Amino acid sequence: MTHTVTAAGDPLPALPGGAPYDVTVIGAGVVGTAIARELARYPLRTALVEASDDIGNGTSKANTAILHTGFDAVPGTLEARLVREGQRRLSAYAADTGIPVERVGALLVAWDAEQLAALPALLAKAEANGYRAARLLDADEVAEREPHLGPGALGGLEVPDESVICPWTTPLAFATQAVRAGVHLHLDCPVRDIEPGSTVHTLTTGRGPLRTRFLINAAGLYADEIDRRFGHDVFTVTPRRGQLIVFDKLARDLVRHILLPVPTSAGKGVLVAPTVFGNVLLGPTAEELDDKTATESTQEGIALLREKGRRILPRLLDEEVTAVYAGLRAATGQEDYRIQEYPGRRYIAVGGIRSTGLTASMAIADHVTGLLARTGLDPGTPAELEPLTMPGLGEAAERPYLNAELIARDPAYGTLVCHCERVTAGEIRDALAATLPPRSVAGLARRTRAGNGRCQGFHCGAGLRALIEGNGP
Ligand SMILES: Cc1cc2nc3c(=O)[nH]c(=O)nc-3n(C[C@H](O)[C@H](O)[C@H](O)COP(=O)(O)OP(=O)(O)OC[C@H]3O[C@@H](n4cnc5c(N)ncnc54)[C@H](O)[C@@H]3O)c2cc1C
């Protein structure tokens, strides 16, 4: 099958007989790509349209990358159910496709009497959410599990199944499988207006009109604006910024678990977490903003994180910082997702996917596909998708530069291009030739790690840029 991926400069393709798409998904974040992948199993003409030049380029590229168990979700909510189910689905999918995951477990550490008193209720909440492996720890057990913790920890709650995952490989895997199964991906294709119709909606995009029978709005921070095109005034997205600090890999041995804060009346606090790349994260902040583009890091935010981090893991603050970044959660003032089908309108809003969308993505996709039937679409009989193997970016698996057999077969895997992250010429060549090649140095970094190390591309950046430019259409 030919793959249809279009970008700036390409016309939007005309379908045979001038037919509209059956379903169009707006937004190629982790949620929209998961939905497109799920729809790809059905005999439908599906389009995935994305404003930017790459998939996973919005909130999905800047989170804390935890595959949650959902132990602390609000019991009974849609989010609680979809996070629980999403964790199960994504864990299995990651194992099948090679998306890096490490089951490091989480510890919620109580630092004062209020936090200690809150732990039994959190344990009960975990059980109400169907998670039964959590258990309370006393101060000695906490210290034994995390020897570098700051002084004064009074106790903790252990959640052994919390894991860390690669946030970039996940939407890339979804989108790759979707495109290979026939979904049309249109990048650089912002939806500017929508003319809802009784049988066909017409989308005005930055690259011309696009017609579709059914529409799924997975536009993340902009889902409220898309929703208003249908005359609704149901929710407003208020971006909640989370700033994070990435510490160098030399800090990795300081922490064994994801160290989660105990939420109290004073707020949610910050966490310390390892990444699948071998770094350590400190963050995020929680700042209510009104600018949906405010992804910058600030002096105050970083100072706050350092102050909180010093209490949790004092030695971490002596380590080198590799990078800082910030992501915006799509908060809507409701402690649940805003997923709503509109049967008469052939439209589904998938809004308010705030802090757990990476984990829940596959379950959201399954749920939304079920809702499509209620909006009047008969999707037909699902088929199995072609299996997929993603490049192994995680530190827990054997990286190509260490694989003597692979290097003997293909010496490009023995030639380092990014020395900090040990990324080889073979991996970069593969990324550039993939179904969804990168269109920027940042996109290449998300596919290979090249340039993400302690020199942040100082040594290899110009070479990587030349490779991207040479790979253009
Ligand atoms: C700091 C932080 C930490 C987090 N930590 C975790 C975590 O540890 N675990 C977890 O599971 N989740 C976490 N999350 C949440 C998770 O990252 C989000 O829930 C998820 O990324 C949302 O994905 P999305 O696809 O809905 O949105 P996005 O990734 O923002 O995708 C929406 C896409 O729609 C596109 N778009 C918007 N408007 C238009 C338009 N008009 N036309 C065309 N395209 C459009 C955008 O360009 C964007 O690519 C965290 C979030 C943040 C900010």
The ligand as an ORCA input file, in Angstrom:
! r2SCAN-3c Opt
* xyz 0 1
  C       4.035     18.945     32.387
  C       3.178     17.789     31.957
  C       3.395     16.537     32.492
  C       2.603     15.451     32.088
  N       2.917     14.206     32.542
  C       2.226     13.130     32.080
  C       2.604     11.825     32.490
  O       3.582     11.645     33.211
  N       1.854     10.780     32.043
  C       0.776     10.948     31.227
  O       0.118      9.968     30.902
  N       0.424     12.184     30.796
  C       1.132     13.265     31.198
  N       0.804     14.527     30.786
  C      -0.364     14.690     29.926
  C      -0.122     14.351     28.480
  O       1.108     14.868     28.024
  C      -1.297     14.929     27.690
  O      -2.510     14.485     28.260
  C      -1.247     14.503     26.230
  O       0.005     14.783     25.660
  C      -2.342     15.214     25.475
  O      -2.266     14.797     24.143
  P      -3.214     15.429     23.044
  O      -3.005     14.621     21.827
  O      -4.582     15.568     23.592
  O      -2.685     16.922     22.889
  P      -1.456     17.498     22.044
  O      -0.251     16.680     22.184
  O      -1.326     18.940     22.402
  O      -1.936     17.346     20.554
  C      -2.912     18.191     19.977
  C      -2.463     18.481     18.566
  O      -3.501     19.196     17.897
  C      -2.894     20.092     17.007
  N      -3.869     21.139     16.695
  C      -4.407     22.032     17.554
  N      -5.262     22.838     16.903
  C      -5.275     22.437     15.615
  C      -5.950     22.893     14.456
  N      -6.812     23.916     14.502
  N      -5.705     22.256     13.273
  C      -4.864     21.206     13.206
  N      -4.169     20.742     14.290
  C      -4.397     21.349     15.477
  C      -1.690     20.609     17.766
  O      -0.710     21.146     16.904
  C      -1.220     19.363     18.510
  O      -0.200     18.683     17.820
  C       1.554     15.640     31.169
  C       1.336     16.909     30.630
  C       2.159     17.967     30.992
  C       1.958     19.300     30.364
*
